[in-house]
Amino acid sequence: MSAKPEIVTFGCRLNTYESEVMRRHAEEAGLEDVIIVNTCAVTAEATRQARQSIRRMKRERPDTPIIVTGCAAQIDPLQFSKMPEVATVLGNQEKLEAKSFVGLGRAGLDLSNAPRVQVNDIFSVKETAGHLIDGFGERARAFVQIQNGCNHRCTFCIIPYGRGNSRSVAMGEVVEQIKRLVGQGFNEVVLTGVDITSFGEDLPGTPTLGQLVQKILKLVPDLPRLRISSIDSIEVDEPLYDAIIHDARVMPHLHLSLQAGDDMILKRMKRRHLRGDAIEFTSRVRAARPEIVFGADIITGFPTETDEMFQNSIKLVEECDLTWLHVFPYSEREGTPAAKIPNKVPKAVRKERAAELRAAGDKRVAALFKSSEGKTANVLIERVGHDGDTMGHSEQFIPVVVQAADVEPGQIVPVRLTARDENAMTGIKLD
């Protein structure tokens, strides 16, 4: 019996979405018993982990060809093509094209004659297609790509060189895909991309993310839940504010791309906001919708960051009431301006600060859990198991262990939130 292609995904939600596009292309091309590794390049550590995983998978399955793609492969295809474990390398554009997999499918299990590297200049790509996906494997929520690439050049970031310049999917295509997914039973859709608040800058009439969200809510009335992935709060327009504040179908959980809480570090990162902008945004939204929960990306140990500067990031966690934190010790990336900045913070200090920042975030999570005890929530069931293994997330993205025997993945279940530990709350299903 032939085995279906296995997709191993690193990194962001956009990669998760694109892995499903590749799964469909690979299956339609007849690729069997292959591993496709979708890499991430957000840090040097992410690339190292991908290489390590490729070597491990080849040891475990020596006869299975490995195809490598994703941002790390786009930025430095040579490092992967030199690995004896790798059969072929696909670029970030090539991985989304059916013809790439048709060619590999003709080779069957023997990819030794396949092109070693299929990676073109990502900056030559001018459009992003709205790839229609019939399903997301066992996943309960669907990710919809609305945008790809980034026009900004933050000094620490290599991602534009893996993704290219910002390109948006036409609003009509986005709406049609969401209608299709809702028709197939998905109750939650996540809008995803590299820099989604830049959505529409390249489209006729330059629509905004807020206008897109408003159109989705109007034209897909049967969509129960809409999530917005990581945003730059400084670029949130009034239509998006209005949707977040007034439409309950927009989930009360926003993840902010903050990166630091000190103004000097933010300037050296070449970010578009200052700490006061973040405080103003979170305060304004929370005043109108008190139940909203904020997460954030924050980097520790950026070059020149002093203890005092770092403490400004710690204080921002309290001032913005940040709960779900993604904390990264700064990692030098060759080819970025930040890698050339002198006065590096020792790696041990970066890790210590990351641990302290994560602890601050954990305290905010504990406070959220405590304040949620006894309240009702609607949980999207993502995994059904035995002995307390039925899991999902609430509107505020609280992980919940659901005590119920008659639920299915993808259902939205009303529960009363009760006990808690450091990782999740317990939800008793309401009749």
DRENLONU-953071 format. One record per residue (C-alpha): residue in one letter; x, y, z. Coordinates in steps of 0.25 Angstrom, whole numbers, plus 5000, padded with zeros to 4 digits. Example, Ala and Ser with C-alpha at 12.3 -4.5 7.8 and 13.67 -1.06 7.14 Angstrom:
(site A,(5049,4982,5031)) (site S,(5055,4996,5029)) 
//
This chain:
(site M,(5000,5000,5000)) (site S,(5006,5013,4996)) (site A,(5008,5024,5006)) (site K,(5003,5038,5004)) (site P,(5013,5050,5005)) (site E,(5017,5054,5018)) (site I,(5018,5070,5021)) (site V,(5026,5075,5032)) (site T,(5024,5089,5035)) (site F,(5032,5099,5043)) (site G,(5029,5114,5046)) (site C,(5017,5122,5044)) (site R,(5002,5121,5041)) (site L,(5005,5124,5026)) (site N,(5014,5112,5025)) (site T,(5003,5104,5031)) (site Y,(4993,5109,5020)) (site E,(5004,5107,5009)) (site S,(5007,5093,5014)) (site E,(4992,5089,5011)) (site V,(4994,5095,4997)) (site M,(5006,5086,4995)) (site R,(4999,5074,5001)) (site R,(4988,5075,4990)) (site H,(4998,5077,4979)) (site A,(5007,5066,4983)) (site E,(4995,5056,4984)) (site E,(4990,5060,4971)) (site A,(5003,5058,4964)) (site G,(5004,5044,4970)) (site L,(5016,5047,4979)) (site E,(5016,5035,4989)) (site D,(5025,5032,5001)) (site V,(5032,5045,5001)) (site I,(5035,5056,5012)) (site I,(5033,5070,5009)) (site V,(5040,5080,5019)) (site N,(5034,5094,5019)) (site T,(5045,5102,5026)) (site C,(5045,5115,5034)) (site A,(5056,5126,5034)) (site V,(5051,5135,5045)) (site T,(5063,5132,5053)) (site A,(5076,5125,5051)) (site E,(5072,5115,5061)) (site A,(5059,5112,5053)) (site T,(5068,5108,5041)) (site R,(5077,5100,5049)) (site Q,(5066,5092,5055)) (site A,(5061,5089,5041)) (site R,(5074,5084,5036)) (site Q,(5075,5075,5049)) (site S,(5061,5070,5047)) (site I,(5064,5066,5032)) (site R,(5076,5058,5036)) (site R,(5068,5051,5047)) (site M,(5057,5048,5037)) (site K,(5066,5042,5027)) (site R,(5073,5033,5038)) (site E,(5059,5028,5042)) (site R,(5054,5026,5027)) (site P,(5067,5025,5019)) (site D,(5059,5021,5006)) (site T,(5049,5032,5007)) (site P,(5053,5044,4998)) (site I,(5052,5058,5005)) (site I,(5048,5071,4998)) (site V,(5052,5084,5005)) (site T,(5045,5097,5003)) (site G,(5040,5109,5011)) (site C,(5047,5122,5015)) (site A,(5061,5116,5019)) (site A,(5061,5109,5006)) (site Q,(5058,5121,4998)) (site I,(5068,5130,5005)) (site D,(5080,5120,5004)) (site P,(5076,5108,4995)) (site L,(5091,5104,4994)) (site Q,(5092,5100,5008)) (site F,(5081,5090,5007)) (site S,(5084,5085,4993)) (site K,(5098,5081,4999)) (site M,(5092,5072,5009)) (site P,(5092,5058,5004)) (site E,(5079,5055,5011)) (site V,(5072,5065,5002)) (site A,(5066,5060,4988)) (site T,(5062,5074,4983)) (site V,(5060,5088,4988)) (site L,(5047,5097,4984)) (site G,(5046,5112,4985)) (site N,(5035,5119,4992)) (site Q,(5028,5122,4979)) (site E,(5031,5108,4973)) (site K,(5025,5101,4985)) (site L,(5011,5107,4981)) (site E,(5011,5103,4967)) (site A,(5005,5089,4963)) (site K,(5015,5088,4951)) (site S,(5026,5087,4961)) (site F,(5020,5074,4967)) (site V,(5016,5069,4954)) (site G,(5030,5068,4949)) (site L,(5034,5061,4962)) (site G,(5023,5052,4962)) (site R,(5027,5047,4948)) (site A,(5040,5042,4955)) (site G,(5032,5034,4965)) (site L,(5040,5029,4977)) (site D,(5053,5032,4970)) (site L,(5056,5047,4970)) (site S,(5071,5045,4967)) (site N,(5068,5051,4953)) (site A,(5060,5063,4958)) (site P,(5066,5077,4958)) (site R,(5074,5079,4970)) (site V,(5070,5093,4972)) (site Q,(5057,5100,4967)) (site V,(5058,5113,4973)) (site N,(5055,5126,4965)) (site D,(5056,5141,4969)) (site I,(5045,5143,4979)) (site F,(5045,5158,4977)) (site S,(5041,5156,4962)) (site V,(5028,5150,4967)) (site K,(5017,5161,4966)) (site E,(5004,5154,4969)) (site T,(4999,5144,4980)) (site A,(4988,5135,4976)) (site G,(4977,5131,4985)) (site H,(4979,5116,4986)) (site L,(4966,5109,4988)) (site I,(4967,5097,4998)) (site D,(4956,5087,5001)) (site G,(4961,5083,5015)) (site F,(4972,5084,5025)) (site G,(4974,5070,5029)) (site E,(4970,5068,5044)) (site R,(4970,5083,5047)) (site A,(4957,5089,5052)) (site R,(4960,5103,5047)) (site A,(4964,5108,5033)) (site F,(4975,5118,5030)) (site V,(4973,5127,5018)) (site Q,(4984,5134,5012)) (site I,(4981,5148,5008)) (site Q,(4995,5154,5006)) (site N,(5009,5150,5004)) (site G,(5023,5157,5005)) (site C,(5027,5170,5012)) (site N,(5031,5184,5007)) (site H,(5037,5188,5021)) (site R,(5051,5185,5024)) (site C,(5053,5183,5039)) (site T,(5067,5183,5042)) (site F,(5066,5169,5049)) (site C,(5058,5162,5039)) (site I,(5062,5153,5027)) (site I,(5047,5149,5023)) (site P,(5046,5159,5012)) (site Y,(5057,5152,5005)) (site G,(5049,5139,5006)) (site R,(5036,5144,5003)) (site G,(5038,5156,4994)) (site N,(5030,5169,4993)) (site S,(5016,5170,4998)) (site R,(5005,5164,4989)) (site S,(4991,5163,4992)) (site V,(4980,5153,4988)) (site A,(4968,5160,4982)) (site M,(4956,5162,4992)) (site G,(4946,5155,4983)) (site E,(4955,5142,4983)) (site V,(4957,5143,4999)) (site V,(4942,5144,5001)) (site E,(4939,5132,4991)) (site Q,(4949,5123,4998)) (site I,(4943,5126,5012)) (site K,(4929,5123,5006)) (site R,(4935,5110,5001)) (site L,(4941,5107,5014)) (site V,(4929,5110,5022)) (site G,(4920,5102,5013)) (site Q,(4930,5090,5016)) (site G,(4927,5092,5031)) (site F,(4938,5100,5036)) (site N,(4934,5109,5048)) (site E,(4946,5117,5049)) (site V,(4955,5124,5039)) (site V,(4968,5131,5041)) (site L,(4973,5142,5032)) (site T,(4988,5140,5030)) (site G,(5000,5146,5023)) (site V,(5013,5152,5025)) (site D,(5009,5166,5028)) (site I,(4994,5166,5027)) (site T,(4992,5180,5031)) (site S,(4998,5184,5018)) (site F,(4987,5177,5010)) (site G,(4982,5184,4998)) (site E,(4993,5193,4996)) (site D,(4996,5187,4982)) (site L,(4982,5185,4978)) (site P,(4973,5194,4970)) (site G,(4966,5204,4979)) (site T,(4976,5201,4990)) (site P,(4966,5194,4999)) (site T,(4970,5192,5014)) (site L,(4970,5180,5023)) (site G,(4958,5187,5030)) (site Q,(4950,5188,5018)) (site L,(4953,5173,5014)) (site V,(4949,5169,5028)) (site Q,(4936,5177,5027)) (site K,(4933,5170,5014)) (site I,(4935,5156,5019)) (site L,(4926,5159,5031)) (site K,(4915,5164,5021)) (site L,(4916,5154,5010)) (site V,(4919,5142,5018)) (site P,(4908,5143,5029)) (site D,(4908,5128,5033)) (site L,(4923,5129,5037)) (site P,(4923,5127,5052)) (site R,(4937,5132,5056)) (site L,(4947,5140,5049)) (site R,(4961,5142,5055)) (site I,(4972,5152,5050)) (site S,(4986,5147,5051)) (site S,(4998,5156,5055)) (site I,(4996,5170,5052)) (site D,(5004,5183,5053)) (site S,(4995,5192,5062)) (site I,(5000,5205,5056)) (site E,(4994,5201,5043)) (site V,(4980,5198,5048)) (site D,(4970,5206,5040)) (site E,(4956,5211,5045)) (site P,(4948,5200,5038)) (site L,(4957,5189,5045)) (site Y,(4955,5196,5058)) (site D,(4940,5196,5056)) (site A,(4940,5181,5053)) (site I,(4948,5177,5065)) (site I,(4940,5186,5074)) (site H,(4926,5183,5069)) (site D,(4925,5170,5063)) (site A,(4925,5158,5072)) (site R,(4929,5149,5061)) (site V,(4943,5155,5061)) (site M,(4950,5147,5072)) (site P,(4954,5156,5084)) (site H,(4969,5152,5083)) (site L,(4979,5160,5075)) (site H,(4994,5156,5073)) (site L,(5002,5169,5072)) (site S,(5016,5170,5065)) (site L,(5022,5179,5075)) (site Q,(5037,5173,5076)) (site A,(5041,5182,5087)) (site G,(5036,5192,5098)) (site D,(5047,5202,5098)) (site D,(5047,5214,5088)) (site M,(5062,5214,5085)) (site I,(5062,5199,5082)) (site L,(5049,5200,5073)) (site K,(5056,5211,5065)) (site R,(5068,5203,5063)) (site M,(5060,5191,5059)) (site K,(5053,5201,5049)) (site R,(5039,5198,5054)) (site R,(5028,5207,5050)) (site H,(5022,5209,5064)) (site L,(5027,5214,5078)) (site R,(5023,5208,5092)) (site G,(5013,5219,5094)) (site D,(5006,5215,5081)) (site A,(5004,5201,5086)) (site I,(4999,5205,5099)) (site E,(4989,5215,5093)) (site F,(4984,5204,5083)) (site T,(4982,5193,5094)) (site S,(4975,5203,5103)) (site R,(4966,5208,5092)) (site V,(4961,5194,5088)) (site R,(4960,5189,5102)) (site A,(4952,5201,5107)) (site A,(4942,5198,5096)) (site R,(4943,5182,5097)) (site P,(4947,5179,5111)) (site E,(4948,5164,5109)) (site I,(4959,5165,5098)) (site V,(4972,5158,5100)) (site F,(4985,5162,5094)) (site G,(4998,5154,5090)) (site A,(5011,5159,5085)) (site D,(5024,5156,5078)) (site I,(5036,5161,5086)) (site I,(5051,5160,5084)) (site T,(5061,5160,5095)) (site G,(5075,5164,5094)) (site F,(5075,5172,5082)) (site P,(5089,5179,5080)) (site T,(5091,5191,5089)) (site E,(5079,5187,5098)) (site T,(5083,5190,5113)) (site D,(5076,5185,5125)) (site E,(5068,5198,5126)) (site M,(5063,5196,5112)) (site F,(5059,5182,5114)) (site Q,(5051,5186,5126)) (site N,(5043,5195,5117)) (site S,(5039,5182,5110)) (site I,(5035,5176,5123)) (site K,(5027,5188,5127)) (site L,(5020,5188,5114)) (site V,(5015,5174,5117)) (site E,(5007,5180,5129)) (site E,(5004,5193,5122)) (site C,(4997,5186,5110)) (site D,(4993,5174,5119)) (site L,(5000,5165,5109)) (site T,(4996,5150,5111)) (site W,(5000,5141,5100)) (site L,(5015,5144,5097)) (site H,(5024,5139,5086)) (site V,(5038,5142,5092)) (site F,(5050,5141,5083)) (site P,(5065,5143,5088)) (site Y,(5071,5151,5077)) (site S,(5078,5143,5067)) (site E,(5088,5149,5057)) (site R,(5084,5147,5042)) (site E,(5095,5149,5032)) (site G,(5090,5159,5022)) (site T,(5082,5168,5031)) (site P,(5086,5182,5036)) (site A,(5085,5178,5051)) (site A,(5096,5167,5049)) (site K,(5106,5178,5047)) (site I,(5102,5186,5059)) (site P,(5113,5186,5069)) (site N,(5111,5185,5084)) (site K,(5105,5171,5084)) (site V,(5097,5166,5096)) (site P,(5104,5153,5101)) (site K,(5095,5141,5097)) (site A,(5094,5136,5111)) (site V,(5088,5150,5115)) (site R,(5078,5149,5103)) (site K,(5073,5135,5108)) (site E,(5072,5140,5123)) (site R,(5064,5152,5118)) (site A,(5055,5143,5109)) (site A,(5053,5134,5122)) (site E,(5049,5146,5130)) (site L,(5040,5152,5119)) (site R,(5033,5138,5118)) (site A,(5031,5138,5133)) (site A,(5024,5151,5132)) (site G,(5015,5146,5121)) (site D,(5012,5134,5129)) (site K,(5007,5142,5141)) (site R,(4998,5150,5131)) (site V,(4992,5136,5126)) (site A,(4990,5132,5141)) (site A,(4983,5144,5143)) (site L,(4974,5142,5131)) (site F,(4971,5128,5135)) (site K,(4967,5133,5149)) (site S,(4958,5144,5144)) (site S,(4951,5134,5135)) (site E,(4947,5123,5145)) (site G,(4932,5121,5146)) (site K,(4930,5129,5133)) (site T,(4924,5122,5121)) (site A,(4932,5121,5107)) (site N,(4930,5115,5094)) (site V,(4941,5106,5090)) (site L,(4945,5101,5077)) (site I,(4948,5086,5078)) (site E,(4961,5083,5071)) (site R,(4964,5069,5077)) (site V,(4955,5058,5082)) (site G,(4962,5048,5091)) (site H,(4960,5040,5104)) (site D,(4963,5042,5118)) (site G,(4963,5058,5117)) (site D,(4969,5059,5104)) (site T,(4958,5066,5097)) (site M,(4964,5080,5094)) (site G,(4960,5093,5088)) (site H,(4961,5108,5089)) (site S,(4951,5119,5094)) (site E,(4948,5132,5087)) (site Q,(4960,5138,5095)) (site F,(4969,5127,5091)) (site I,(4969,5120,5104)) (site P,(4973,5106,5103)) (site V,(4962,5097,5109)) (site V,(4961,5083,5113)) (site V,(4946,5079,5110)) (site Q,(4939,5069,5119)) (site A,(4929,5064,5109)) (site A,(4928,5050,5101)) (site D,(4919,5055,5090)) (site V,(4927,5065,5082)) (site E,(4934,5065,5069)) (site P,(4946,5073,5064)) (site G,(4941,5086,5058)) (site Q,(4929,5087,5067)) (site I,(4927,5100,5075)) (site V,(4923,5096,5089)) (site P,(4918,5104,5101)) (site V,(4925,5101,5114)) (site R,(4927,5107,5128)) (site L,(4941,5109,5131)) (site T,(4946,5103,5144)) (site A,(4959,5098,5149)) (site R,(4972,5102,5143)) (site D,(4987,5099,5143)) (site E,(4998,5106,5136)) (site N,(4995,5101,5122)) (site A,(4980,5100,5121)) (site M,(4966,5102,5127)) (site T,(4955,5091,5129)) (site G,(4942,5093,5122)) (site I,(4929,5086,5126)) (site K,(4920,5085,5114)) (site L,(4907,5092,5116)) (site D,(4894,5086,5111)) 
//
